[in-house]
C-alpha cells in the first residue's frame, strides 16, 4: 500500500467552501448607508463548542471527554480556554476585537441536520416555516438588495425584495457572449422571460478571472468587495465537515481541529481583505447545533444542543466571554446528554444586525425573528 501524506496546505485547498455576497447600496433607493458590514460563517454539521472553547474550569469536563479535549488549549480566563487551532482568533481576543458566546444555540432541540440548518438560516419559529432568511429580511429593512456569488442563493440571504445571483464561470470564453445574440433571444421570448435575459446581458461582462475557491481566499475576496465604497454590506461563507461522529481528535491535527483551523484562516482572510474597513465590520459563526457532552465509543461526538459562537471584527472594542454557564453535571445537561443552551443565539444575531445595519432591536425581534420579546444582548457584546 502506498503512503500518502496530506499537508495542511493541501487540506485547506481541498476543503470546500461557498461564498455569498449581498446588500448592495443603490443611489436613490438606499436612504442612509448602514454603519457597518456583517459576515456570517456557517459551520455545517454541528461545531463542538466544548472542544472549540473548552470549559476547563468545570470539574466534569475531563471525565466526560478527555480523549477529545486539547491539552494545549490557550487560556482565556480562569474557566474557559481556546482550542489551539485558533491562532489568529486568539490574537483578535488579545486586541479586543473578538468575543465568545458559550452555551448557546437557536431554539432547536431535535438534532436533525436538515431541520437545524434550515432553522438557523431561516430564523423563523420552526424549521421549514420560512421562504426567506433572517439576514435577507434584515437587508430588506436596511433597504439593500442582494447578490450571491454562487449558483444558488442560500436561504439566509433570501429576502422579500428582489435578489440575484452571479457565478463567475471558468469555462473558456463563457463571459464573451455577444450582446446582439442575447437581444435576439430576448425578442423571441415573452415579457417575463425577456427580463431574465436582460439580467444575463448585464452579467456576461462580470468576469472574475482566476477566482479562488479555498475558504481563506474567498474571505479575502469578500473583504475586498465589502471594503469598496458601494460594496456589499453582507457576506456568507459556508464550511462543512463538522459532523465528527468518530475520531474527532483533540488538538489542531485532529479532524475537528482541522475544521477549526479553516475558521481561523477565514477570519484572517477577512481581516486582510477588509483593510481599514475592518473597523466597521462584525463577523459571527453559525452552526445548527452542538455535540454531545460525552465522547462516544469511537472518540467522536453525536448530535447535541448547546454550542459556542465566535464573534470578531473592529466593531467589537472589548473582548469577552459571554455565558450563563449551565454546568456539565449529568443533571444539568439537556436530556442528560447535551450541553444546555442558556442564551438564544437569535439574540446574538439580532445584536450584530443592530450594530452593523443600524436597525432597532424591537424591529429586528418582531420583523426578522418573529419573536417580539427576544432578549436584547447588545450591551453584553458591544459595550
N, C-alpha and C positions, 0 to 999 in steps of 0.2 A: 504494500500500500504506500503510495507516495505521500509525502508530508507537504502540507500547505500552511503557511503562516499568514494570517490576515493582520496587517498592520493597522494601527489606529487610523492613519490617513486613508487607507483603503476602505476601512469600515465606514468612515464618515461619508466617503464618496458614494458608497453602495447604499447607504441609508436613504430611504425615500422621504420626500417632504413635498408639500404643496404650498404655494404662496397665493394669497388673495389680497388685492388692494381695493379700497372703497373710500367714498367720501370725497368727491372732487368738487371743490367750491366753484360755483358758476357766477360770474358777474351779473348782477341784476336779479339773481334768484337767491343766492346766499346773502342774507342781510348783513350779518356780522360774522367774521371768521372766528370759529371757536378758539379758545385759548391754547389748546394743545392737540396732541395726537394720541391715539390709543391703539395698542397692538396686543393681539391675543395669540398665545402659543398653545395649541390644542394638543394634549398628550393622550393619544388614543390607546386604550387598553387598560387604563387604571394605574396611575402612578402610586407607588408605595410611599406614602408620606412618612411612615415610621422609619423607612430606610433613608429617604432623602433628607429628612430633618429628624434625626433620632433623639427622642426624649430620654437622654441617658440619666436624668435625674429621677425618672420613675423606677422604683425598685423592681418592677415586674418585667422590664424590657428584656434583659439578657436571658432570663429563664424562659422566655417565650420565643425568642428569635436570635439566639447567639450566633448561629451559623450565617445569618444574613444581615447582621448589624456590623457596619465598618468599625474596626478598632482604631483606625487613624482619622476619625472624624475631626472636623475643625470645631472648636468650642465657640459657641455664640454667647452663651451666658452660663449660669450655674445649673441650668436644667436642659437646655436644648443644644444640639450640635448640628453640624452641616456636613453632608456627605463629601468625601474628598474629591469627587468629580467636579464640584462647584468651585473651581479655582477662580474664575472671573467673577462669579456671583459673590464670593467671599470678599473680593476687593471692592465690589459695589457696596456691600454691607459696611466695610470699613470707611468708605467715603460718604456714608449716609445717603446712598442712592438706591437702597433696596429694603425690602421688608418681607416677612414671612407671616402667613396666616395658617395656624395649625388647628387640627380637629375641626375641619370644615368640609362642606360639600353642598351641592344642590340638594333640595329635599326629595331625594330619590333613594329607595332602600331595597329594590328588588334585584339588583346585581346583574341586569341584562345589559350587555354592551349596546345593543341596538336601541333600547329604550333610554338608557342613560346618556348616550351620545346625542340622541335626538332632543332630550330634555335640556341638556347643558347648552345646546346651540339655540334651540327654540326659546328657552327661557319662559315657557308657559307654566301652567299649574299641573300639567300631566303630559306624559310622552305622547307624541304624535297629535297634539292638540293645536299646533300652530303651523301655518304655512310661511311664516316669516320668522326671523331670528332676532334676538334681543339687541345685537349690535346694529342690525339693519334698521330696526324700529328707532333706535337712538339716533342714527344718521338721518332718518326721516324727520325727527323732531328738530334736529340741527339744520334741516333743510339742505342736505347734501346728497346727491345721487351716488351710485356705486359702480364699481367695475371689478371683476375678478380676473386676475392673471392666471386663468386656468380654463379647462374645457367646461367646467361646471361652476355654478355659483353656490357656495356652501350655504346651508340653512341659516347659519349665524349672521350672515350678511344680507340676507334677503329682507327687503322692506316692502312697504305698500307702494312706494313710488317706483318709478322705472329704474331698473338696474341693468347692467350689461356685462358681458364677459369678453375677454381677449386672451387668446393663447398664441404666443409667438412660435410659429411653426419652424421646424428646422429643415423642412423639405426644400430642396434647391428651387429657387425662383418662385416659391409659393407666395411671396409678397409682391410679385411683379405682374399681377393681373391687370389687364387693360381696362381703363375706365369705360371706353366705348362698349366693350363686351358686357360689362356689368349693366350699363344703361340699356342695352338691347334686351337683356334678360329681364330687367325691371319692367320695361314697357309691355312685356308679354305676360305679366302676372297681375293679379287683382291688387287692389289698393293695400290690403293688409300685408300680403307677401312682398309687395313693392317696397314697403317700409323696411322690411328685413334686409333686402338687397341694398337699400340706401345706407344702412349701417355697415354692411360689408364693404361698400365703397370707401368709407372712412377708415376702415381697419386695415385695408391691404397695404397702406403705406407705413403702418406702425411696426416696422420690423425691429426686433431686438436681436442683434447679432450675438452669437455665442452665449446665449442666456444660460447661466449656470443652474444646476438643479440640486446641488447639495445644500443641506439646510443652512449652513453658515453663510454661504454666498447669496442665497435667497434673502437672508436677513440684511446683508449689506445692501443689496439692490433695493429692498423695501425701504430701508432707512434713507437711502439717497433720494428715492422718489418722494418720500414724505417730507424730506427737508426742503424741497423746492417750494417756491413762493405760493404756487397754486397746486401743490401736490396733494395726494390723497391724505385724508385725516385718519384713516384706519387701515390696519393690515392684519391678516390672519395667516399663521403658518401652522400646518398640521404635521405632527410627528407620530408615527405609530410604534408598535412593538413593545408596549409597556405591559403586556399581558403575560407576566412571568410566573407560570404555574410550576415550573421546575428549574433547578439550577439557577436560581436568581442571582446568587453571588452577593458578596458583601462590599468589596472595595470597588475602585474605579475600573478594574479589569473584568468585573462580572457583567452578566447580561443587563441587569438593571442599571448598574453603574455606567455602562457604555451609553445607554439612552440618556442618562442624566448629563453625560459629557456633551451630547448633542444639544441639549437645552442650554448648557453653559456656553457653547460655541455660538448658538443663535443669539443669546444676549450680547455676546462680544461683537457679533456681526452687526446687530442693531446699533450698538454704541459707535462703531466705526462708520457705518453708513449715515447715521443721523448727524454726525458732526456737532455743530453748535445747536442744532435742533433737538439734541438730547435733553436740553434744559426744559423743553416743553413737551416731553414725552412721558407716557406711562405704559408699561408692558406688564401683562399678567398671564399666568398659566391657567389652564382649564383642563380638568380631567373628569371622566364620567363617574368614577368612584375610587375609593382607596383599595387596600388589600387586607386580607385577614390579619388579625393581630398575632396569631400563632403561625409559625412556619409549618408547612405541611411535610409529609413524609419524604418528599423529593427535594427538600431545601428550596421550595418555592413558596408562593402565596396564592390564595384564591381570591375571587371577587369579594370586596368588602364594602365599607360605607365611608367613614371619615377618612380624609386625606389631608394634604397640605397644599397651599397655594403660594407661589412665588411672585413677588411684585418687584419691578425695577423701573428706573427712569429718573430723569432730572427733576420731575415734579415731586418726587419724594425727597425731603430735605432732612429727614432724621430716620435712621434705620431702627427697626424694632421687630420684635416677635409678638404677634397678636394672637392670644389664645385664652380660652376659658377651659383649662385642661380637665378632661373628664376622668382621667385615670385609666390604668391598664389592668386593674384587678378584674377578674372574670365577671364579678357582679356589676362592674361599671361599663362593660362592653355592650355594644348593641347586639342583642340576641346572643350574648355570651361568646361572641366570636370576632366582632369588628370594633375598631376604634369608633367611638360615638362622635357624631358631628354636633358641635355645640354652637357653631357660627354658620348661619345661612350664607353660602358663598354668593348668592344673588346680591346680598348687601355689599359685598366687596366689589362685585362688578358694577353695581349702582354708584358706589363711591368713585370708581375710576371714570365712569361716564360723566359724573358730575364735575370732576376735576378737569378732564380733557375737553369735553364738549360744552361745558358751561350750562348744563341743564339743571333745573331744580329737582331735588331729591323726591319730593312728593309727586312730581310729574313722572319721573323715572319709575317710581314704585307702582304708580297707577297705570301708566300708558305703555311701559316697556315690560314690566314683570307682572302686571295684573294683580299686585298684592299691595293695596294702599297702606297697610300697616307694616310694610317691610322695614325692619330696623335700619337706622342710619349709622354707619360706622366710619363715615368720612373723617371725623376728627381723630379717630384712633390711627388712621393711616397717614393723613396729610398734615397734622398739626404737631 
